[in-house]
Structures are given as structure tokens and as C-alpha cells.
Amino acid sequence: MGKLYCLGDSITAGVPGASWCRYLNHRPLVQDGKGGDTVSGLRQRLKAYNPDPGATWVIEIGANDIMLPFLKTISADWQAGVTTMERKGLEISPDRDSFLMIYQEVLQSLKGARVLCVSIPCIGEDTSSSLNAQVDFYNQGLAELCSQHGGNYVDFNGWQKSAIQEHAPSQPHEPYFIQAERYHMLLDIILCNGLRQTSRLSRRRQLATTVDGVHLNHHGAQNLARLVGELTDSTEGK
């Protein structure tokens, strides 16, 4: 069994929330999640790795390329925070074409290896929002790009939508989403210091797959790991 490399953002890191990597049975495993990272940042980080022809690579990235520009619009606090990140070197793709061009470079750098491309997850559990329409638009291009370059597309977003629909309460409510003040996310990092606390926070907010609309809860992390594991097993030895 070759090494499994899991590269991504805070969803892979599991901060806040739960990391899907903890539910993978595959060993050896390298978990490389970086909070706030974008596809451009991942492309740069990938340069530090030596190609391993026997390895499988799982790429989970893209939420921040869509979400961070949106967060800049919801409050002066987030605008200041994201602007500071950009000044420190964070590069956010300005549009879908730019995102896909950089993602293509990631896939080309892994040419010949087994690669699994995780769809961009729902951003907020209101699946009918304009933000999630943008996610769908990006994912459509990502699935096509993945197919063109011999990757395996992991449709976690599709599973999320089904789980969110099944979870819908009898009394409709506006799903909890990342708040206008950044300290709420810092509190979530403190509160989500274990699976029990993560699950409790998610239940309190009546969320199906996340703790805040983006970062995964126990249920979401388990099922992303399941989807990745199924594809990993099916591509092992090919």
C-alpha cells in the first residue's frame, strides 16, 4: 500500500471542526491541511514534495477562493482580516477560469500519480444560496478538469446536499453561517476541542454536516473519509 498524501485547507486540518483524515484507514498517511489556504497556496506547497510514483494524492481545496472574497463583503472586521492575509502573501483566484488554470497546474505536477480531487464543499448549509450556486459553477469545471487529466472526482458536495436535505427540520430556519465578527471562529476553534464538543455545537446550530456552515462536523468528516477511502481502494494497484 503506497503512501496517501492529503493536501488541503482547514477542512483537511480539521480546525475548527473535525478532520476527515482521522477516519481514513490508509497508512502511511501524510495530513497537510493549512487553514485559509487557496489553490495558489497549495500549488506552492506541493513544490516541497518529491514525486512518489506509488503514492495517492488527495487534493481538497477551493472553498477559500470563493469564501474569502465573500467574507470581505459582510463586515469591516473580515475585510481587514482577509486583506491582512493577502498582504502576507495569500493569493485568491479572482474567478473560475483562474482557479481552474492553477488547479490544472497542480494536476500536471502530479502527472502519472493517482490523484483524487475533492469537490469544493457547500459554503453555508443553504444549498439554494447564490454562494452555493457559485460553488456549483466551480465544481462543474473542476469535475471536467479532473476527468481530462485522469483524476478521480470525489463528489462530496453532492453527498452534502443530500445529507442537508434529509436533515431539514420540520420548522424551516435560516442555517447558521460564519458570523460577521471573526472572534466567533476563534471561539469555535476553542469549543471544538474534541468530537463530543464538535457534535454538540453542530446540533445546537441545527447543522447537518458542518459546525459553522463550512468546517466539518463528525458526520461530514466521516463521510468524506468514506468517499475518499472507496475511491482510494478502487484505484490502488492501477
Salt bridges, closest charged atoms under 4 A:
ASP32 OD1 - ARG45 NH1 2.68
ASP37 OD2 - ARG45 NH2 2.73
ASP77 OD1 - ARG182 NE 3.14
GLU86 OE1 - LYS72 NZ 3.15
GLU105 OE1 - ARG43 NH1 2.62
ASP136 OD1 - LYS161 NZ 2.62
GLU181 OE1 - HIS184 NE2 3.53
ASP188 OD1 - ARG205 NH2 2.90
ASP212 OD2 - HIS215 ND1 2.75
GLU230 OE2 - ARG226 NH1 3.30
GLU236 OE1 - ARG114 NH2 3.25
